[in-house]
């Protein structure tokens, strides 16, 4: 059997060439004074010159392999100038992220408030204005329906044949009610009892006055019934009063078909168009159709009126003819533009 050859021993390490005056590495881990540089033993590291005890550690030391000269004082000054530079390599924690997010949101809210300040002021103005308007309207409505605006007096205007005191008495049930709660149905029911009232209008005059404006019916003549009684009627045929004797100052109406006929409506329109003074001179009015109205004056003169059309112009024509010929026996105004005296 062949003897194995001896294992060759490793060659001794070759110590790198050191600069003059440099001390050899002993393989121990050393930290250069004043720098954060670890110097480990090994052939791959260059020798570091010995640093005397009385040497100025703040002076820059040139390292091989292109290392830049750095001093502790320069690093401290750089950190003071840019504090974030030393923290670039430090890993961020969840707390750091939370603080950064919170700061960003706060800055964003500040910018939003600054840019929306005018719109917020405008919106606040609208809200305040609407609130004040609602307050005023609500207060007004509440006051209107409260006893502060209750009816204390009822004033009746426009009456001549009627007595205002009678109308006020009929409406006494509205006294004490708020003006906004006056019962119009009850007022109508009370005024229906007065045939002379043609139309009326209610007016509330705060704080306590209720005004009733009345338009009375205009009596235009009388109708004689079969029993001999006389009834005063207006142009619509509404009975205003009844008497045993014929009332003075009203024309006796004699038409075919009664108050519901077209002939009566035409006679009523013609008589109502006359002024009160001239109407009082009419003794009778007759018509068999709406187009053959004839009026007879108290002096005996006869007026051929024709139809009820253009009654206002016919009235003016009759007044002019009577003024020019007061003793004429007849007047024909059936054509308003052409008056005929007989």
C-alpha positions in Angstrom: 0.0 0.0 0.0 1.2 3.4 -0.9 1.7 5.9 1.8 -0.3 9.0 1.4 1.5 12.2 0.9 1.7 14.7 3.6 -0.9 17.5 3.7 0.8 20.7 2.7 0.7 23.4 5.3 -0.9 26.7 4.4 1.4 29.5 3.3 1.8 32.2 5.9 -0.2 35.3 5.2 1.4 38.1 3.5 1.3 41.3 5.3 0.4 44.2 3.1 2.8 47.0 2.7 2.3 49.7 5.3 3.3 53.3 5.1 6.3 54.4 6.9 5.6 54.8 10.7 2.4 52.8 10.6 1.8 50.2 13.3 0.7 46.7 12.2 -2.9 45.5 12.8 -3.0 43.0 15.6 -6.4 41.6 14.4 -8.3 43.3 17.2 -11.5 45.3 16.5 -10.7 49.0 16.9 -12.8 52.2 16.5 -11.1 55.2 15.2 -11.2 58.0 17.6 -13.9 60.6 16.8 -15.3 58.6 13.8 -18.0 55.9 13.4 -15.6 53.7 11.4 -15.0 50.1 12.4 -11.6 48.7 11.7 -11.5 44.9 11.6 -8.4 42.7 11.4 -7.7 41.0 8.2 -5.6 41.2 5.1 -8.3 43.0 3.1 -8.1 46.1 5.4 -5.5 48.7 5.0 -3.4 49.8 7.9 -4.5 52.8 9.8 -1.8 55.1 11.0 -1.3 55.3 14.7 -3.0 58.2 16.3 -1.0 59.9 19.1 -2.7 60.6 22.4 -2.2 64.4 22.0 -3.3 64.5 18.4 -6.3 66.7 17.3 -9.1 64.2 16.7 -11.2 66.9 14.9 -8.7 67.1 12.1 -9.7 65.1 9.0 -7.9 61.8 8.3 -7.6 60.6 4.8 -8.6 57.0 4.2 -7.8 54.8 1.3 -10.3 53.6 -1.3 -11.7 57.1 -2.0 -13.1 57.7 1.4 -13.9 61.4 2.0 -12.5 63.3 4.9 -15.1 63.7 7.6 -14.9 65.3 11.0 -17.2 64.9 13.9 -17.6 68.7 14.1 -18.6 68.9 10.4 -21.2 66.2 10.9 -22.7 67.9 13.9 -22.9 71.1 11.9 -24.6 69.3 9.0 -27.1 67.7 11.3 -27.9 71.0 12.9 -28.4 72.6 9.4 -30.6 69.7 8.1 -32.0 67.7 11.0 -33.8 65.3 8.6 -30.5 64.3 6.9 -29.5 62.1 9.8 -32.9 60.4 9.9 -33.1 59.5 6.2 -31.9 55.9 6.9 -34.0 55.5 10.0 -37.1 53.2 9.3 -40.5 54.9 9.8 -42.9 53.5 12.5 -46.7 53.4 12.5 -46.7 56.3 14.9 -44.7 58.4 12.5 -47.1 57.6 9.7 -50.1 58.5 11.9 -48.5 61.8 12.9 -47.7 62.7 9.3 -51.2 61.8 8.1 -52.8 63.8 10.9 -50.6 66.9 10.1 -51.5 66.6 6.4 -55.2 66.4 7.1 -54.9 69.4 9.4 -53.1 71.4 6.8 -55.7 70.4 4.2 -58.6 71.5 6.4 -56.9 74.8 7.0 -56.6 75.4 3.3 -60.2 74.4 2.7 -61.4 76.8 5.4 -59.4 79.6 3.9 -60.7 79.1 0.3 -64.3 78.5 1.4 -64.6 81.4 3.9 -66.6 83.6 1.6 -69.1 80.9 0.7 -69.5 80.0 4.3 -70.2 83.6 5.2 -72.8 83.8 2.4 -74.4 80.6 3.6 -74.6 81.8 7.1 -76.2 85.0 5.9 -78.9 83.1 4.0 -79.6 80.9 7.0 -79.9 83.9 9.4 -82.1 85.7 6.9 -84.4 82.7 6.5 -84.6 82.2 10.2 -85.6 85.8 10.8 -88.2 85.7 8.0 -89.7 82.5 9.5 -89.7 84.1 12.9 -91.5 87.2 11.6 -94.1 85.3 9.6 -94.7 82.8 12.4 -95.1 85.6 14.9 -97.5 87.5 12.6 -99.6 84.5 12.0 -99.7 83.7 15.7 -100.6 87.2 16.6 -103.3 87.3 13.9 -105.1 84.3 15.3 -104.7 85.4 18.9 -107.1 87.5 21.0 -104.8 90.5 20.5 -106.6 91.1 17.2 -110.1 90.3 18.2 -113.1 92.1 16.7 -114.4 94.9 19.0 -116.3 97.1 16.6 -118.4 96.4 13.4 -118.6 99.3 11.0 -121.3 99.3 8.3 -120.8 101.6 5.2 -122.9 102.2 2.0 -126.4 102.1 3.5 -129.1 104.5 2.6 -132.5 102.8 2.8 -131.1 100.3 5.4 -130.3 101.3 8.9 -126.6 100.6 9.8 -127.6 99.8 13.4 -129.8 96.9 12.2 -126.9 95.4 10.2 -124.5 95.9 13.2 -126.9 94.1 15.5 -127.2 91.2 13.0 -123.3 90.8 13.0 -122.8 91.1 16.7 -121.9 87.4 16.9 -118.6 88.2 15.3 -117.5 90.5 18.1 -114.7 88.9 20.2 -113.5 86.6 17.4 -110.0 87.1 15.9 -110.1 89.0 12.7 -108.5 86.1 10.8 -111.2 83.8 12.1 -114.3 85.8 11.2 -116.9 83.3 9.9 -117.9 84.5 6.4 -120.7 81.9 6.2 -122.3 83.3 9.4 -122.0 86.8 8.0 -123.7 85.8 4.8 -126.5 84.1 6.6 -127.0 87.2 8.7 -127.1 89.6 5.7 -129.5 87.5 3.7 -132.3 88.7 6.0 -131.9 92.2 4.4 -133.4 92.0 0.8 -132.1 95.5 0.0 -128.4 94.3 0.2 -127.3 93.5 -3.3 -123.6 92.9 -2.6 -121.3 93.3 0.4 -117.6 93.1 1.2 -115.8 92.4 4.5 -112.6 94.3 5.4 -110.4 93.6 8.4 -108.8 96.7 9.8 -106.4 95.6 12.6 -106.3 95.6 15.4 -110.0 95.5 16.3 -112.2 96.8 13.4 -114.4 94.8 11.0 -115.8 96.9 8.2 -118.8 95.8 6.1 -119.2 97.7 2.8 -122.7 97.3 1.4 -124.2 98.0 -2.0 -127.9 98.3 -1.8 -130.3 97.1 -4.5 -131.8 99.9 -6.7 -135.6 99.7 -6.8 -136.8 100.4 -10.3 -140.5 100.0 -10.1 -143.5 98.2 -8.6 -145.5 95.2 -9.6 -149.2 94.9 -8.8 -150.3 91.4 -7.7 -153.7 89.8 -8.3 -154.7 90.6 -4.8 -154.1 94.3 -5.4 -150.9 94.5 -3.3 -147.9 96.4 -4.7 -144.3 95.0 -4.5 -141.2 97.1 -5.0 -138.7 95.2 -7.1 -135.2 95.9 -8.5 -133.9 95.3 -12.0 -133.4 91.6 -11.3 -137.0 91.2 -10.0 -136.0 90.8 -6.4 -138.9 91.8 -4.1 -137.7 94.6 -1.8 -140.9 95.5 0.0 -144.7 95.0 -0.2 -147.4 97.5 0.5 -151.2 97.8 0.3 -151.0 101.1 -1.6 -148.8 102.0 -4.5 -145.6 103.6 -3.3 -144.8 107.0 -4.8 -141.9 107.6 -7.0 -141.8 104.1 -8.6 -143.0 103.2 -12.1 -145.7 100.6 -12.5 -144.2 97.8 -14.6 -146.5 95.9 -16.9 -144.7 93.2 -18.9 -145.7 89.8 -20.4 -144.3 86.7 -18.6 -143.6 88.2 -15.2 -140.3 88.9 -13.5 -138.6 85.9 -15.1 -139.2 86.9 -18.7 -136.7 88.6 -21.0 -139.1 91.5 -21.4 -138.9 92.2 -17.7 -135.1 92.1 -17.8 -135.1 94.6 -20.6 -137.4 97.0 -18.8 -135.4 96.7 -15.6 -132.2 97.5 -17.5 -133.8 100.6 -19.1 -135.2 101.9 -15.9 -131.9 101.4 -14.0 -129.9 103.3 -16.6 -132.0 106.4 -15.8 -130.8 108.9 -13.2 -132.8 108.8 -9.9 -134.4 112.2 -10.7 -135.6 111.1 -14.2 -136.6 107.6 -13.0 -138.9 109.3 -10.5 -140.8 111.0 -13.3 -141.6 107.6 -15.0 -145.2 106.6 -14.2 -145.3 103.3 -16.0 -143.2 101.0 -18.2 -144.7 98.4 -20.6 -143.2 95.8 -22.9 -144.5 92.7 -24.7 -141.1 91.8 -26.0 -137.5 92.9 -25.2 -137.5 95.2 -28.2 -140.7 97.3 -27.7 -140.2 99.1 -24.4 -142.4 102.2 -23.9 -142.1 104.5 -20.9 -144.8 106.9 -19.9 -143.9 110.0 -17.9 -145.9 111.5 -15.1 -146.6 114.6 -17.2 -148.3 112.5 -19.9 -145.5 112.3 -22.4 -144.5 109.0 -23.9 -141.0 107.7 -24.5 -140.4 105.1 -27.2 -137.3 103.3 -25.9 -137.1 100.2 -28.1 -134.7 97.6 -26.8 -132.4 97.7 -23.8 -129.3 98.0 -25.9 -127.3 101.3 -25.6 -129.5 102.4 -22.7 -126.9 104.8 -21.4 -126.8 106.7 -24.8 -130.5 106.6 -25.0 -130.7 108.2 -21.5 -128.4 111.1 -22.6 -130.5 111.6 -25.8 -133.7 111.7 -23.8 -132.4 114.2 -21.4 -131.3 116.5 -24.3 -134.7 116.2 -26.0 -136.6 117.0 -22.9 -134.4 120.0 -22.2 -134.9 121.3 -25.7 -138.6 120.4 -25.9 -140.0 120.2 -22.4 -143.7 120.3 -23.6 -143.4 117.6 -26.3 -146.0 114.8 -26.2 -143.6 112.1 -27.2 -139.9 111.3 -27.5 -138.4 108.5 -29.7 -134.9 107.4 -28.6 -135.0 103.9 -30.1 -132.1 105.1 -32.3 -129.7 106.9 -30.0 -128.1 108.9 -32.8 -131.4 110.2 -34.1 -133.9 111.6 -31.6 -137.5 112.3 -32.6 -139.8 114.7 -30.9 -143.6 114.4 -31.4 
